[in-house]
Amino acid sequence: MFTESKVADYLGAALSCGGDWSDLFVEETLKHHAELSDRSIKTVSQDQLAGAGIRVIADQQEYYAYTNDLSDQGMLKIAREVA
C-alpha cells in the first residue's frame, strides 16, 4: 500500500516537532454481502473500507490522528497534526 520511503516520510513528519517515537497503523477491509429471500438473490454488495492512523509519543504523552484519505497529502496532514 505504501512504499518504505513514504512511510519514512510520514513518520519523519510526525516526529518533526521533537516526538520521541511514532508508529503507523494501516487497515483495509473488504466486505461482501448477499441478501437472499424466497430462494432468490435480492441484493449483492461489496464495501471496501480503508484508513490509517499515526501515533506519536512525546514527553510521556500520546497523540493520535487517523484518516480515510490515504493519499500522500492526507497522510502528511495527519502526520503534521500529531507532530
C-alpha positions, 0 to 999 in steps of 0.5 A, a space after each residue: 500500500 505504501 512504499 518504505 520511503 513514504 512511510 519514512 516520510 510520514 513518520 519523519 513528519 510526525 516526529 518533526 516537532 521533537 516526538 520521541 517515537 511514532 508508529 503507523 497503523 494501516 487497515 483495509 477491509 473488504 466486505 461482501 454481502 448477499 441478501 437472499 429471500 424466497 430462494 432468490 438473490 435480492 441484493 449483492 454488495 461489496 464495501 471496501 473500507 480503508 484508513 490509517 492512523 499515526 501515533 506519536 509519543 512525546 514527553 510521556 504523552 500520546 497523540 493520535 490522528 487517523 484518516 480515510 484519505 490515504 493519499 500522500 497529502 492526507 497522510 502528511 496532514 495527519 502526520 503534521 497534526 500529531 507532530 
